[in-house]
């Protein structure tokens, strides 16, 4: 009887399909490359005309709605690591727990994916660069 029940339970399991993407990991994907906040993120991804993060997430941005609503300011290392409205958006060493990575990824835990007016969204390589910077300790370099 138990064998029959076990067989039924397996056949009743939902078919959720294959894994769409690899699960989040807190590991640095390329330990041989140091990600630099200033060059790679601040002056790179955040300032990109494609993603225009600073347009919305700086007090002096062209459309500072992201800054006004959330308080997240990407103007500098200090303002980014200060967080947004009292909560941390970067957890050094833990990209999977960092709201910054979550909001830039495909399935943010709350609100819309950033940039809010995307696509385009960050490429997998750009998102990995942000995650690697955090995995490396989210240093001001």
C-alpha positions in Angstrom: 0.0 0.0 0.0 2.8 2.5 0.9 4.5 1.8 -2.5 1.2 2.6 -4.3 0.8 5.9 -2.3 4.4 6.9 -3.0 3.9 6.3 -6.7 0.7 8.5 -6.7 2.4 11.3 -4.9 5.2 11.5 -7.5 2.7 11.5 -10.3 0.8 14.4 -8.6 3.8 16.6 -8.4 3.5 19.7 -10.6 5.6 19.9 -13.8 7.4 23.2 -13.3 9.8 22.8 -16.2 13.5 23.1 -16.4 15.5 25.7 -14.3 15.4 28.9 -16.3 18.7 30.3 -15.0 21.4 29.3 -12.5 20.5 30.0 -8.8 22.2 33.0 -7.2 25.6 32.4 -5.7 27.7 34.6 -3.4 30.9 33.4 -5.1 33.0 35.8 -7.2 32.7 34.5 -10.8 36.2 35.6 -11.7 38.6 35.8 -8.7 41.4 36.8 -11.0 39.7 40.1 -11.9 39.1 42.9 -9.4 35.9 44.9 -10.0 36.4 48.6 -9.3 33.6 50.7 -8.0 34.8 53.9 -9.6 35.6 52.6 -13.1 33.3 49.6 -13.5 30.2 50.7 -11.7 30.0 54.4 -10.9 31.5 55.6 -14.2 30.6 52.5 -16.1 27.2 50.7 -15.6 25.5 53.4 -13.5 26.5 56.3 -15.8 25.7 54.3 -19.0 23.5 56.0 -21.5 21.9 52.6 -22.1 20.8 52.0 -18.5 20.8 55.7 -17.2 20.8 54.7 -13.5 22.1 58.1 -12.4 19.4 59.9 -14.3 16.8 58.6 -11.8 18.9 57.7 -8.8 20.8 61.0 -8.1 19.4 64.2 -6.6 20.6 66.2 -9.7 19.5 63.6 -12.2 17.3 64.5 -15.2 14.4 62.6 -13.8 15.3 61.9 -10.2 12.1 59.9 -9.4 14.1 56.9 -8.2 16.0 59.0 -5.7 12.9 60.9 -4.6 10.8 57.7 -4.1 13.4 55.4 -2.6 16.2 57.6 -1.4 18.7 55.5 -3.3 21.5 57.8 -4.4 24.1 56.4 -6.9 26.1 59.6 -6.8 29.0 58.1 -4.9 30.2 55.1 -3.0 29.2 56.6 0.3 25.6 57.4 -0.8 25.2 54.0 -2.4 26.4 52.1 0.6 24.3 54.3 2.9 21.3 52.5 1.4 17.8 53.6 0.7 15.3 54.9 3.3 17.1 53.3 6.2 17.9 49.8 4.7 21.0 48.5 3.2 21.0 47.8 -0.5 24.5 46.3 -0.6 25.6 43.5 1.8 29.3 43.2 1.3 30.3 39.6 0.5 26.7 38.6 -0.2 25.3 39.6 -3.6 22.3 37.3 -3.3 21.2 39.2 -0.2 21.8 42.6 -1.7 18.8 44.5 -2.9 20.9 46.1 -5.6 21.5 42.8 -7.3 17.9 41.6 -6.7 16.4 44.7 -8.3 18.6 44.5 -11.3 17.9 40.8 -11.9 15.0 39.1 -13.7 12.7 38.6 -10.7 13.0 41.3 -8.0 11.4 40.4 -4.7 9.4 43.7 -4.7 8.6 46.4 -7.1 9.7 46.6 -10.7 13.0 45.5 -12.3 15.5 48.2 -12.8 15.8 50.2 -14.9 12.1 50.8 -14.5 11.6 51.9 -18.1 13.6 48.9 -19.4 14.2 47.1 -21.6 17.0 47.3 -22.1 18.0 45.8 -18.8 21.6 45.0 -17.6 23.2 42.3 -19.6 24.1 39.1 -17.8 27.8 40.2 -17.9 26.9 43.7 -16.4 24.8 42.1 -13.7 27.6 39.6 -12.9 30.0 42.6 -12.6 27.8 44.2 -9.9 27.4 40.8 -8.1 31.2 40.2 -8.3 31.9 43.7 -6.8 29.7 42.8 -3.9 31.2 39.3 -3.6 34.6 40.9 -3.4 33.5 42.9 -0.4 31.9 46.0 -2.1 35.1 48.0 -1.7 35.5 51.7 -2.5 38.1 51.2 -5.2 
